[in-house]
Amino acid sequence: MPQLVESLLRQVTPTMLLDIAITALFIYWLFSLIRGTRAVTLVLGVSILLGIYALAQYLGLRLFTQLLQAGAFVGAFAIVVVFQPELRRALERIGRVGTFSWLFAPAAQRRIDHVAATVAAAAGALSREGHGALIVLERETGLEEIAESGVMLHADLTPELLTTIFMPRSALHDGAVIIRGDGILAAGALLPLTEMHLSERFGTRHRAALGITEDTDAVAVVVSEENGQMSVVERARIVRVPTEVQLERALSAMLESTSVSAELGRARLAGARRAGRRFRFASRAQPPDRPAEAPAATSDDDPSAATASTP
């Protein structure tokens, strides 16, 4: 046994260790690239197919093996199409590393601040006017398919344009606005509705916001047409935000990939100290056997954000 260990250690060279380390970092980078996206399920599907192919070769299933090999040629092109957003994002990250993008970090921060301030200002104006709105901010997961269901704009992001889109007589006010980077990608987009059981006071816009945040890592801002309340939705969690300042702060934190719950907690405490006001969180949606008209949780109750429950 010691001789076996000694022979194995003799085969280990610095080049081999460097090779293993680089390979491990590359695999970790690939998984971090697709984490939180729909590509994760596709990777699992491809892994299952590879396992089936290996099993078919082991059992000598020649016909089935040839069928899988023929499908692999078509699948190679399909993977390029399906993973197009992830491949583009990977190339962008490589390009940022190669061009020392850390030198431009202040510019990226200014862009985030501009988007957060613009969306908060537009949501505040729409809230005061009593107009409903649904604004979706794209993050890592691409929303190209969702945007194509509406009208592609590729316009500059301004509060005036956002408020104009959601005017009651506007042709695009019923759909959602998709924001990519610091521009408006599309308006009037149709979002998938959640299948969760919600209180009756949550309307279609809230259901659509929950639906898009269930499937992607996007952030949605909802302005209620009934009462003018502003809400931010992320990972199927609805949190009511009473002021533009708190909404801007929360959006900035989310776009910077900061902990959402921690940032909302800090915003709540800061708002209570400065203005003497309390956050009022959306109530936890009740299951079918409980009354839906239960009162919303206030700061005296559990201060966690509301998470809708599955029926």
C-alpha positions in Angstrom: 0.0 0.0 0.0 2.7 2.6 0.8 4.4 1.7 -2.5 1.2 2.4 -4.4 0.8 5.8 -2.7 4.4 6.6 -3.4 4.1 5.7 -7.0 1.0 7.9 -7.3 2.7 10.8 -5.7 5.6 10.4 -8.1 3.2 10.9 -11.0 1.8 14.2 -9.5 3.6 17.1 -11.1 3.1 20.9 -10.8 1.7 20.9 -14.3 -0.9 18.3 -13.4 -2.0 20.3 -10.3 -2.2 23.5 -12.4 -4.3 21.6 -15.0 -6.7 20.3 -12.4 -7.0 23.8 -10.7 -7.8 25.5 -14.0 -10.3 22.9 -15.0 -12.1 23.1 -11.7 -12.2 26.9 -11.9 -13.6 26.7 -15.4 -16.3 24.3 -14.4 -17.2 26.4 -11.4 -17.4 29.5 -13.7 -19.7 27.7 -16.1 -22.1 26.7 -13.3 -22.0 30.2 -11.8 -22.8 31.6 -15.2 -26.1 29.6 -15.6 -27.0 29.7 -11.9 -30.5 31.1 -11.4 -31.4 30.8 -15.1 -33.6 28.4 -17.0 -30.4 26.9 -18.5 -30.0 24.9 -15.3 -32.8 22.6 -16.3 -31.5 22.3 -19.8 -28.1 21.2 -18.5 -29.8 18.6 -16.3 -31.6 17.3 -19.4 -28.4 17.1 -21.4 -26.7 15.3 -18.5 -29.5 12.7 -18.4 -29.2 12.1 -22.1 -25.4 11.6 -21.8 -26.1 9.1 -19.0 -28.6 7.2 -21.2 -26.1 7.2 -24.1 -23.4 5.7 -21.9 -25.8 3.1 -20.6 -26.9 2.2 -24.1 -23.2 1.7 -25.2 -22.5 -0.4 -22.1 -25.5 -2.7 -22.8 -24.7 -2.9 -26.5 -27.9 -1.3 -27.8 -26.5 -0.4 -31.2 -29.7 0.9 -32.9 -30.6 3.2 -29.9 -26.9 4.3 -29.7 -26.9 5.3 -33.4 -30.2 7.1 -32.9 -28.7 9.2 -30.1 -25.5 9.8 -32.1 -27.6 11.2 -35.0 -29.6 13.4 -32.6 -26.4 14.7 -31.2 -25.5 16.5 -34.4 -28.8 18.3 -34.4 -28.6 18.9 -30.6 -25.2 20.7 -31.0 -26.8 23.4 -33.1 -29.9 23.5 -30.9 -27.7 24.1 -27.8 -26.1 27.1 -29.5 -29.6 28.6 -30.1 -31.0 27.7 -26.7 -28.0 28.9 -24.8 -27.5 32.0 -26.8 -28.1 34.5 -23.9 -25.7 32.5 -21.7 -23.1 32.3 -24.4 -23.4 36.0 -25.1 -23.1 36.8 -21.4 -20.0 34.6 -21.1 -18.3 36.4 -24.0 -19.2 39.7 -22.4 -17.6 38.7 -19.1 -14.5 37.5 -20.9 -14.4 40.8 -22.8 -14.7 42.8 -19.5 -11.8 40.9 -18.0 -9.7 41.4 -21.0 -10.4 45.2 -21.2 -9.9 45.8 -17.4 -13.5 46.7 -16.9 -12.9 47.3 -13.2 -11.6 50.7 -14.3 -15.1 51.5 -15.4 -16.9 50.4 -12.2 -18.0 54.0 -11.4 -19.7 54.2 -14.8 -21.6 50.9 -14.1 -22.7 52.3 -10.7 -23.9 55.5 -12.3 -26.0 53.4 -14.7 -27.6 51.5 -11.9 -28.3 54.7 -10.0 -29.9 56.2 -13.1 -32.1 53.2 -13.7 -33.2 52.9 -10.0 -33.9 56.7 -9.8 -35.8 56.8 -13.1 -38.0 53.8 -12.3 -38.7 55.1 -8.8 -39.6 58.6 -10.1 -42.0 57.1 -12.7 -43.6 54.7 -10.3 -44.1 57.6 -7.8 -45.7 59.8 -10.4 -48.0 57.0 -11.6 -48.9 56.2 -7.9 -49.9 59.8 -7.3 -52.0 59.9 -10.4 -53.7 56.6 -9.6 -52.5 54.8 -12.8 -51.4 51.2 -12.7 -48.0 50.0 -14.0 -45.9 46.9 -14.3 -42.1 47.4 -14.9 -39.7 44.5 -15.2 -36.0 44.9 -14.9 -33.9 42.3 -16.6 -30.9 40.9 -14.7 -29.0 37.7 -15.6 -31.8 35.8 -17.2 -32.5 37.0 -20.7 -36.1 38.2 -21.3 -36.0 38.3 -25.1 -38.8 35.9 -25.6 -41.0 37.8 -23.2 -40.1 41.1 -24.8 -41.0 39.8 -28.3 -44.6 39.3 -27.1 -45.0 43.1 -26.9 -43.7 46.0 -29.0 -39.9 46.3 -29.3 -38.9 49.9 -28.5 -35.1 50.0 -27.8 -35.7 53.5 -26.4 -33.9 55.6 -23.8 -35.1 55.2 -20.2 -36.8 58.4 -19.0 -39.5 59.0 -16.4 -41.6 60.9 -19.0 -41.6 57.9 -21.4 -42.5 55.4 -18.7 -45.4 57.5 -17.4 -46.6 58.1 -21.0 -46.7 54.4 -21.7 -48.9 53.6 -18.7 -51.4 56.4 -19.3 -54.9 54.8 -19.3 -55.6 55.6 -23.0 -52.2 54.4 -24.2 -52.2 51.3 -26.4 -49.4 49.7 -24.4 -50.6 50.5 -20.8 -52.0 47.0 -20.2 -48.8 45.1 -20.8 -45.4 45.2 -19.0 -42.4 47.3 -19.8 -39.1 45.4 -20.1 -36.0 47.3 -19.1 -32.6 46.0 -20.2 -29.5 47.8 -19.0 -30.3 51.5 -19.0 -32.9 51.3 -21.9 -36.5 50.3 -22.5 -36.4 47.1 -24.5 -40.1 46.6 -25.1 -43.6 47.7 -23.9 -46.9 45.9 -23.8 -45.2 42.6 -23.1 -47.3 39.7 -21.9 -46.1 37.9 -18.8 -46.9 34.5 -17.5 -49.4 34.5 -14.6 -48.5 32.7 -11.4 -50.5 29.7 -10.3 -50.1 30.5 -6.6 -53.2 31.2 -4.5 -53.3 34.9 -3.7 -55.5 37.3 -1.7 -58.3 39.0 -3.7 -56.6 42.4 -3.2 -53.8 41.3 -5.5 -54.7 42.0 -9.1 -53.5 40.8 -12.5 -50.4 42.9 -12.4 -49.3 41.3 -9.2 -49.9 37.9 -10.5 -47.9 38.6 -13.6 -45.1 40.0 -11.5 -45.0 36.9 -9.5 -45.1 34.7 -12.6 -42.1 36.4 -14.2 -40.1 36.3 -11.0 -40.8 32.7 -10.4 -39.2 31.7 -13.8 -36.4 34.3 -13.9 -34.2 36.4 -11.6 -35.9 39.6 -12.9 -37.1 42.3 -10.6 -40.6 43.7 -11.1 -42.1 47.0 -9.9 -45.9 47.1 -9.6 -48.1 50.2 -9.1 -51.7 49.3 -8.1 -54.4 50.9 -10.1 -56.9 50.5 -7.3 -55.0 52.2 -4.4 -51.8 53.5 -6.0 -49.6 51.4 -3.7 -46.1 50.6 -5.0 -44.6 47.1 -4.6 -41.4 45.5 -5.6 -41.4 41.8 -6.5 -38.3 39.5 -6.6 -38.1 35.7 -6.4 -41.9 35.5 -6.0 -41.9 37.8 -3.0 -44.0 40.9 -2.8 -42.9 43.8 -0.6 -44.9 47.1 -0.5 -42.7 50.2 -0.6 -44.4 53.4 0.5 -42.0 56.1 -0.8 -39.9 56.8 -3.9 -36.7 57.0 -1.9 -37.2 53.5 -0.4 -38.0 52.1 -3.8 -34.9 53.7 -5.4 -32.8 52.3 -2.6 -34.2 48.8 -2.9 -33.8 48.7 -6.7 -30.2 49.9 -6.5 -29.5 47.1 -4.0 -31.2 44.5 -6.2 -29.4 45.6 -9.4 -26.1 45.4 -7.5 -26.9 41.8 -6.5 -27.0 42.8 -2.8 -29.0 40.7 -0.3 -32.6 41.8 -1.0 -34.0 41.1 2.5 -31.1 42.9 4.2 -31.4 45.9 2.0 -35.2 46.2 2.5 -34.7 45.8 6.2 -32.2 48.7 6.2 -34.5 50.8 4.1 -37.4 50.1 6.5 -35.4 51.1 9.5 -34.0 54.2 7.8 -37.5 55.3 6.6 -38.9 54.8 10.1 -36.2 56.9 11.7 -36.4 59.8 9.2 -40.1 60.0 8.4 -41.6 58.2 11.4 -43.4 55.9 9.0 -43.5 52.1 8.9 -43.2 49.7 6.1 -46.4 47.9 5.5 -45.6 44.5 4.0 -48.0 42.5 1.8 -49.7 39.8 3.8 -48.8 36.2 3.4 -51.2 34.8 0.9 -53.6 32.3 2.6 -54.1 28.7 1.5 -57.5 27.8 0.1 -58.9 26.6 3.4 -58.2 29.9 5.1 -60.0 33.3 4.5 -58.2 35.4 1.9 -59.2 38.7 3.7 -56.7 38.2 6.5 -55.2 41.6 7.5 -51.7 42.5 6.1 -48.7 42.0 8.4 -47.4 45.3 9.7 -44.1 46.1 11.4 -45.5 44.8 14.7 -45.9 41.4 13.2 -43.5 39.1 11.4 -41.4 41.6 9.3 -40.7 39.2 6.5 -41.8 39.8 3.0 -44.9 38.1 1.8 -44.5 34.9 -0.2 -47.5 33.6 -2.0 -48.3 29.9 -1.3 -49.1 27.2 -3.8 -52.7 25.9 -3.7 
